[in-house]
């Protein structure tokens, strides 16, 4: 059993957000981030560095759009973290994936510390059945009907989509499992962790389900907020702020505004994702936590699969 985490400045819990850039434009993004800024929250937003040449399954603006690029750079200057969501909104062969990394570095001054795989991209790093092991992999294949087996070209050396070597060289954290509870650390107490079975990722982290507005508001409901504070936990919310149900009648949804305002008033530690994960690594270093054990890996995989089948039905 892992010991409780002591948060900086006497804070009782930690809370942050990883926002996948899907569907984000200059029509919906700035209002959301003004709100977060005014709350005193600094979170993590991903980008697509390059403009895609193919039709996206799920689109949104890229850093090739000048107004969007300048806005994201301004967010970075305000203390928000910028992360990678693949090179663009569709599958990239190796050359484009590496070009995306270099463009990210040019625009934001450094390589991304965090990467999250974009939906259905074949250059994903350890995605589909590659995420799980043993009997859990067999169960995953049955649940998904093998639909994602080939979606891990980014970590397959023989694939034209391989860029895992550069992911290992430049990226510190990659997101894996998403759980329905608010206290991410309760579901994955060993995060961030290294899995020797998946060597091209330095450290993995988990997150809590806020994939759209409805799920986000459910996860941060009043009772769940109380539990997070009482447990002294950490929540890394995974979401897509570009989804329309974060808004109502052209403005931020009033329920979302109320819940986030209440949460901000609880005195948590509100920092970007990588800063939270860095802190966890520092406080656990004396205890030797880093490489995940086979037993722990099996447990978090199995819990995620059970939720995927019986609770979330589609959570990433």
ABEGO torsion letter per residue (X at the ends): XBBBBBBBGGBABBBBBBBBABGBBAAAAAAAAAAAAAAGBBBBBBBBABBBABBBABBEBBAABAAAAAAAAAAAAAGBBBBBBEABABBBBAAAAAAAAAAAAAAAGBBBABBBBBBGBAABBGBEAAABBEAAAAAAAAAAGGAAAAAAAAABAABAABAAAAAAAABABBBBBBBABABAAAABAAOBBBBAABAABABBBBBBBAABAAAAAAAABAAAAAAAAAAGBBBBBBBBAABAAABBGGBBBAAAAAAAAAAAAAGBBBBBAAAAAAAAAAAAAAAGBABBBAAAAAAAAAAAAAAAAAAAGGBX
